[in-house]
Structures are given as C-alpha cells and as structure tokens.
Amino acid sequence: MKLFDSHCHLHFPQFDADRDAVLARMKEKDMGAVLIGTDFTTSTAALELARQHDFLWASVGLHPNDSEHFDISKYEELAKDPKVVAIGECGLDYFRSKPDGQKERFEKHIELAQKLNKALVVHCRNAHDDMLDILSNSPELKNKSVPVVMHFFTGSGELAQKYLDLGCYLSFPGPITYTTMYDDSIRVCPLEKILIETDAPFAAPVPYRGKRNEPAYVERVAAKIAAVKGILVEEVAAQTLMSAQKVFRLQK
C-alpha cells in the first residue's frame, strides 16, 4: 500500500450506486482504509464489506448523537472479528444533542477498546473540556497501551498540543484544504502522530468541495499537510500509512 484513509464510510448508502467503481479507484492508488461504524447496523455493514476486500478493515461503535439503545455486548461480539481493528466512532458531541448519557457510553467504548486491545476512534465536537478530562483520567488509557485517534481534527494548535500531550494521534480531514485556519495544528503535530482521512461521503477536500467525498481523495489531505510542513507529499503518504499500520495493528 502507498496511501491510507483512516476514516471513511464506504458502506453508507451514498455509495450504493457505484461502490465497485469507488473501490476500483482505491485499488488504482494502491490504498487501504478503515470503514467506520456509527451504530450497530452500520458497524455490521462496515465489517461485512471489509471482509470482502483485503485492503479494507472496520471499526465498530455508536456515534454520540445516535439514539440507539446501547448494548455494548453486541459491539463486543462484532469487535472480536479480526477484521475489526478499532472501537468507534464514539465520544462526545454537544453541538447536536444534550450531554445526557454520552460520557457513560463513551467510557464503555473505552473499556471495550482496552479489553480487546484495539484502537479507539474518537468523535468530539463542542465538548473538548470534558473529552480531555475523560482521556486524562481514564484508568484504561493512562498506560497508553490503546492508541487514541482524534477523528476529524480541526482544532487550534493549542488544542492539538493538549491531545498530543496525552499521546493521541490527530486525524486530519478534507476541510484543512479549505483554509489556512488549521495550519498551526498541522505544524504543531509531529508527522508520526498524524493520520489522514476523508470521512467520505462527507466533507470532500478542494477541488471536490461540495461533492460526494470518496477515499481516493485522501491524497489531497496529504498534499495540504506536505505543503504546510514543507516536505514531499510522498513522505506524508508513507508516514501516515506506517502510522495507520501501527495504530490499527495491520499486517504490512
């Protein structure tokens, strides 16, 4: 592999009409990806699709805004499959819904990640104080044996440093190509702590902004990081692939 999308939803219905073509474009670029579940149904679909392709893996979890009754035991059964390399996306989101019960659900995801020794894929929006508090004080995370990935990171350089101090990886998405607003975060973050993602079908990078996103476009995220850091895009692609292999414990 030469490129890796650490977070996408290729199993979502937005790809039903042309999923094979999207997969073919991924193969052309010799890339891999983690398909991220947001509830039990999509987590199951992610695993089913990942089983069909040797360059795809899955993550299972319940998005903090989802109203599904949360039964962690169902996710644990899914997560025992070797094709499942992470737990999530899970976390806190106070932008779309009230905090009620979110912390408790997130802590159960953390416990499951620790129990199965799999990475934790974290969604956080408008809740960074609580998130930093949980990550700082969680007994399961203090020994840093479980890699923590901050999905769709678009925070300030100062916030980036707080997560880096906790040992987290920052996964940068397409919106970093829209503006220079996130350049400080990219500069602050060591290349070996960076992952790249599309969050496809959402948030396509320039020049595809406003269109459906797809995993192959992750190369645009790599190009922006390379430009900010003043290095070759091939170096960004190679290092983020190595980091993804490490975080998700993928066979090279």
Secondary structure, DSSP 8 states (H G I E B T S, - for coil): --EEEEEE-TTSGGGTTTHHHHHHHHHHTTEEEEEE-SSHHHHHHHHHHHHT-TTEEEEE---TT--S---HHHHHHHHTSTTEEEEEEEEEETTTS--TTHHHHHHHHHHHHHHHT-EEEEEEES-HHHHHHHHHH-TTTTT--S-EEETT----HHHHHHHHHTT-EEEE-GGGGT-STTHHHHHHS-GGGEEE---TTSS--TTSTTS---GGGHHHHHHHHHHHHTS-HHHHHHHHHHHHHHHTT---
